[in-house]
């Protein structure tokens, strides 16, 4: 298949659908390319030579429909587009699998840069890097300020018992891929369960909020928040905890798991927490729990990748070193909980 016709994207069928559903939108032959960097769902840039759009669909050969729910992604960006949260303008949702072989949706193409590593951030310089990351916090505050009922998302999730369900879900994930001794992980899980905080009022939660899931515009502001596949209605501080976790330097040069925290000028976790608290008015006294939970969750995800690697189910560079990172994430989680209990 040619570069202009990537797998999973039938441009002729897509053009036919767009001409029927959005007459006049497309003015020339379509070309498409796969956008690298997505975690699971596939993302394509499509152009008619004048305008550009983005197509999101589940991975090829997908099985678990709930894990790749295009309707949910399309629904949340449609609900948020009229708000102050920067999301791409939705164009259409197609649940007819005859078109591309799976449900998909189309949205506008937003110009911007995804910063995935400290090396990519470095050319901005310390001042611009700091401002960019603080803008990330401000946009999170905007998201959590949205009233779910006002935008039609009051039934988008089950906030009651959210943290308990999350903890049980990730413990189940761990059990499914655990084939070796992981010192400290049972202690981390048990302590998280014992010290479960009381959730604040529910909000729309992104679920994977970090710098490389947004596009940064030319003015260093957030042009668009992307990758809403984990979004739901739940405890907003889970988003903050994950952002704080990704803002802590790992201190592991050459690690296959990168964060942007090593970039000169990147704000320290404490500054991000303080800014979120000041701008949102939320009580963040339990943020250590949420950050430790993020370390636990990532440890489980990495152990799952390591498990698939040992079974020959992954391809690519760096997978042979993923397993060595899991104990580091466990240790960070335990340390975060310990420091949090001392402060409390």
N, C-alpha and C positions, 0 to 999 in steps of 0.2 A: 504494500500500500504506500502511495507517495506521501511525502511530507505534508502536502496540502490536504490529504485525506487520511488523518490519523485513525488508528483502530478505535472502534466504538462511536465514530462520528460519521454518519451518512449525510453528506452535505446536500445531496439532491433531495432527500426526504425532508431534511431540516428546512431547506428553501421552500419546498412545497407547503409545509406547515406554516411557516412565517407568512407566505403570500396569502394563505387562506385566513389566518387568524389576525395578522397585522398587515393588511394591504398597504403597499407603498413604503413599508419600512426598509426593505432591501432593494437596492438599485442596481446591483451588478452580480456577477458570479461570486459564489462564496468560496473562500479558502479558510483553512483552519489549522491550528497547531495546538499540541498538548502543552499546557503550562506546567512546568516541573515544580516540585516542592509540596504538592498536596499529600496529605497523610493517607487517605483512603479513597474518598470520592475523587473522580477524575474531573479536571477542569480544562476547558479548551478556550482559546481565543479564536473568534470567528470574525472575518471581515469581508465586506463586499467591495473593498478597494477605497471606500470613502469613510464608512462608519465601522465601528467595532463593537462586538458583543461578547459575552462570556456564556458558555454552556457548562452546566454542572450535571453530572450523572454518576450513578454508582459504578464501582469497578467492574471490569469485564468478568463474567462468570460469577456475579454476586449471588449470595444465597440468603443472607439474613436481611430481609427487607427493612426491618426496624432499625438496623444499624446504618442504613443509607437512605433515610426517608426524605425524598426530595420535597414532598408536600410540606413537611415541617420547616425545612430550610427556606422554601419559598414563602411560607406563611409568615415566618418571623421577620424576614427582610421587608415584606410587603407591609407588615404592621409598623415596623420601625422607620420606614422611609420618610413618612411625614414628620417625624420627631427630630430632635437635635442630634440623634445618633447617626453618624455618617455611614450609610450602607448604600450599595449600588441600587439603582432604580430597577425593580423587577419588570420584565417584559412579558413573559408567559410561563405557565406551568403546563407540561404535557405528561399525562399519566398513561397515554396510549403506547404500550411497549412495541407496537408495530413500527413506530417511527425510527427509534434508535436501539431497540432491543431492551430498553429499560426506561422507567420514568426519568424525566429530566426537567430542568428549567433553564430559562434564558434570562440574563440580566444585562444591564449596561456595562460597558468596559470602563473602568476608572483608571486614569493615569496615576501612577504612584510607584514607589519603590518598597519592596519587602526587605527589611534588614534582618538577616538570619544569624549573622555572626558578629563578633566584636571587630573582626578585621574589616567587615563591610561598613561598620559604623565609624571606624577610626577616621576616615577622610573628612567627616563632618567637623571634626575638632571637638574638644571638650564642651564648649558652650552650646553648640547646636545639638550635640548628643544629649546633654542634660535636658535641654528644652523639649526635645523629641520624646524622651521617656516620660517627662512630666505631663506632656500632652496626652500620653497614653493613659495616665492615671485620670486626667480630667475627663477623657472620653468614657472611661469606665464609670465615673460618677454620673455622667449624663445617662448612660444606659440604665443604671440602677435607680435613677430618678423617674424613669418612665413608669406610669401607673398601668399595670397590665390590663386592667379592666377598660381603661380609656382607649387602648389600641386594639381591643378585641382578643387579648391573650390571657384572659382570666382562667381559661381551662387548658393552658399550654403545658401544665405539669401538675404534680401532686406535692405541694410544699410540705404537707403534714408528714413528719417522720423522714424528711429529706436526708438529713445527715446520717441517720441510722441506716437507711437503705443504701446510701452511697458506700458507707463503710462495709456493709455486708456484701455489696456487689463486688468491690475490689478484693475482699478476702476470698470470695468465690473464684475470681479470676486468678488469684495467686495459687489457690489449691489446684486449679486446672493445669498449671504449668510448672509446678514445683517438683523438682527431681533431685535437689541437693540441699545440703544444710545451709541455711541463711541466718547466721547468728544475729539476734536482735530483732528480727522482723516480727516474731510473735509477741515480744514485749512491746514493740511499737504499736502493733494492732490492738493489743489488749489495753494499753494505756489510752489510746485514742477512744476506745469504747467506754472506758471508765470515766473519762473526762469530757464526754460529749457536751458541747455548749448548747445553750438555748438559742435557737435561730431567731434573727430579727424578722420583721415583716418580709414576706417573699417578694422577689423581684425577678425580672427577666435576667437569667444567668447565661452568659456566653458558653461557659464550660471549658474553653481552651484559650483563655485570653492572655496573649503575650505579643511581643513586638513583631514576631514573624507571621502573625495572623492578621496584620493590618497593612495597609498601604500608606506610605508617608508621601505627602505631596511636596511640591517645590517650596512651599512656605514652612516646611517641617511640621505641619499639622497633620492630623489623621485624615486622609482622604476617604478611606473606607475601611470598615471592619469586615473581615471575611471569615469563611469557615465556620458556619453556624451549626454544623452537624451535631454538636453536643449540647446545643442550647435547650433550655427548659425553664420552668418556673420553680425557683428554689431559693436557697440561702445565698445572698449576694456575696457574702464574705468568702465563699469558696473561690470566686474569681479573684478576689484580692490576695488570698493565700497563695494561689498558683502564680500570680504576677510577682509576689514577693519572693517565692521560691526561685523563679527564673532570674531574679535580680541579685541573687547571692552568688558570688564567684565560686566556681567549683574548685579552682586551683589545680586543674588537671590539664596541663598543656597537651595538645594533640588529641584530646578526648573526642570520640566519635559522637558524643552528645554535646552540642555547643550551646552556650548561652551568650547573650550580648553583654553580660555584666562586667566583663573584663575591659570593655572599651573605656578609654580615658573620658572622664566627665560623666559616666553613667551614675545616676544617683544611687546612694546606698538604700537598702530595704527600709531602714528607719524613716528616711525622708519620704519615700513613697507612701508608707503607712500614715505618716503625719499629714501629708497632703490630702490623702483620701478622707481621713477623719475630718479634717477642717472643712473640706468642700462638700462632703456628703452629710455631715452632722451625725454619722453613725458611731455607735460604740464599737471600738476596735480592740477592746481589752483582751479578747480571746483570740487575737490574730495568730498567736503562736500555735494554737491548735490547728487552725486552718492551714498554716504553712507546713506544719508537720504532716498533716493529712496529704498535702500536695507532694511532699517527699515520699510518703508511703505509696501513693498512687503511681508516681513515676517509677519507683522501685519495682512495683508489680508489672508495669508496662514493659520495663527493660528486661525483667526476668522472663516475660512472655516472648520477647524477641530472642533472648538467649536460648530459650527452650526450642524455638523453631529453628534457630541456627544449628543447635546440636543434632537436630533431626534432619538437617539438610534441606530445610524448607525456606531458606532465605538466600538471596543472591546480592552481591554488591560488596563494597569495601567497608571495613569498620565493624562488621557484625561479630568478628572473632574477639573483639575487645569489649563488647557490650556487657558481657557477664561480669567483668571486673568492676564495672561501675555500680552494680547493684548494692554491694556492701557500703559504698560511699554514700549512696542515697539513704540507706537505712540509718547510717551513723548520723547524717545531717538531721534526719527526722527525730531521732532520739535526743540529740543535742538541743534542737529547737524546743521540744517539749520540756526538757529539763530546765532550760533557761527561762521558758515561759512560766513554769511553776515557781521558780525562784523569784521572778518579778512579781507574780501574783501573791 
